[in-house]
Amino acid sequence: MTSVLKDRTFSCRVSSVLNRDVKQFGKKHLFDGDEETCWNSDQGSPQWIALDLQKEETVNAFHIQFQGGFVGQNCHLEAGPEDGSLEVVDHFYPDDINSLQVFKLREPVSAKKLRFVFNGSTDFFGRIVIYKLEILSPT
């Protein structure tokens, strides 16, 4: 499997950033490879991460590393073409742990847009903390 985001030719949006402090907690920290940095959402639910890839890619798995205590619950992945609407392609259920978690899709999906939706959080205030997000392709 290869990383879809390895060449960094994608754009990313997130639902929120803790205290609007993008320098310390912004979306760029999802992909910087630094184990000390993270994206930290503000409070409230749902929270989400939206990716717009440069070209359509086949996706069959993804990795997420949360901070325990700030883990998404009742999560799903949405996918779609460049000009179409997003559809739910799979649900995933992270454990409330710090370790890197691997999620394999039931069926590979071809998409240009992806959106990870966290409908709840293990945090009472609905905050999500993610240190790493990686999207994988079978080729």
C-alpha positions in Angstrom: 0.0 0.0 0.0 1.2 3.5 -0.8 0.3 6.8 0.8 -2.0 9.0 -1.3 -0.8 12.1 0.5 2.9 11.5 0.1 3.5 14.2 -2.5 1.4 16.8 -0.6 -0.7 17.7 -3.6 -4.0 18.1 -1.8 -5.9 20.7 0.2 -7.3 20.2 3.6 -10.0 22.0 5.6 -11.1 21.2 9.2 -14.2 22.0 11.2 -12.4 24.1 13.8 -9.1 24.7 15.6 -8.7 25.1 19.4 -8.9 28.8 20.3 -8.2 29.5 16.5 -4.5 28.9 17.3 -3.6 27.5 13.8 0.1 28.0 14.5 0.1 25.6 17.4 -2.9 23.3 16.6 -3.6 23.8 12.9 -4.5 21.2 10.2 -0.9 21.2 8.8 0.1 19.2 11.9 -1.9 16.2 10.6 0.6 15.6 7.9 3.9 17.1 9.1 5.4 13.8 10.4 6.3 15.3 13.7 5.1 13.2 16.7 5.0 16.3 18.9 2.5 18.3 16.9 -1.2 17.8 16.4 -4.5 19.1 15.1 -6.7 20.0 18.0 -10.3 20.9 17.3 -12.3 23.4 19.3 -15.3 22.1 21.4 -18.5 20.9 19.8 -19.8 18.1 17.6 -19.5 17.1 14.9 -15.9 17.8 14.0 -14.5 16.9 10.6 -11.5 16.8 8.3 -12.1 17.4 4.5 -9.5 16.5 1.9 -9.5 17.5 -1.8 -7.0 15.4 -3.7 -5.2 16.7 -6.8 -6.6 13.7 -8.8 -9.0 10.9 -8.2 -7.4 8.1 -6.1 -8.4 4.6 -5.1 -8.5 4.4 -1.3 -8.7 1.2 0.7 -7.4 2.1 4.2 -6.3 5.0 6.4 -4.3 5.5 9.6 -5.2 7.9 12.4 -3.3 8.5 15.6 -5.5 10.2 18.3 -4.6 11.5 21.7 -6.4 9.2 24.2 -9.3 11.0 25.9 -9.9 13.1 22.7 -10.9 10.4 20.3 -13.7 10.5 17.8 -16.8 8.4 18.3 -19.5 7.4 15.9 -17.2 8.2 13.0 -17.7 7.8 9.2 -15.8 8.5 6.0 -17.5 10.2 3.1 -16.1 10.2 -0.4 -17.0 11.6 -3.8 -15.9 12.8 -7.2 -14.7 16.4 -7.9 -18.1 17.8 -8.8 -20.4 15.4 -7.0 -21.8 15.1 -3.6 -20.2 13.1 -0.9 -21.6 9.8 0.2 -20.9 7.8 3.4 -18.6 4.9 2.3 -17.8 3.3 5.7 -18.2 3.7 9.4 -15.2 3.3 11.8 -14.9 2.9 15.5 -11.6 4.1 17.0 -10.4 2.9 20.4 -9.7 5.5 23.1 -5.9 5.0 22.9 -2.8 7.0 21.8 -1.5 4.3 19.4 -1.7 4.6 15.6 -4.9 2.9 14.5 -5.4 1.2 11.1 -8.8 1.2 9.4 -9.5 -0.9 6.3 -12.5 0.0 4.1 -14.9 -2.8 3.3 -14.5 -2.0 -0.4 -11.9 0.2 -2.0 -13.4 3.5 -3.1 -12.3 5.8 -5.9 -12.6 9.5 -5.0 -11.2 13.0 -5.3 -12.8 14.3 -2.1 -12.8 12.7 1.3 -14.3 13.8 4.6 -13.7 12.2 8.0 -16.6 13.0 10.3 -16.4 12.6 14.1 -20.0 12.8 15.4 -18.9 12.6 19.0 -15.8 12.5 21.1 -14.5 10.8 24.2 -13.9 14.3 25.5 -16.8 15.8 27.4 -16.6 19.0 25.4 -16.4 17.3 22.0 -12.7 18.1 21.2 -10.7 15.9 18.9 -6.9 15.6 18.9 -5.1 13.9 16.0 -1.3 13.6 15.6 -1.3 11.7 12.3 -3.6 11.1 9.4 -2.5 8.9 6.4 -4.6 7.8 3.5 -3.6 4.5 1.7 -4.0 3.2 -1.8 -3.6 -0.5 -2.8 -1.1 0.5 -5.6 
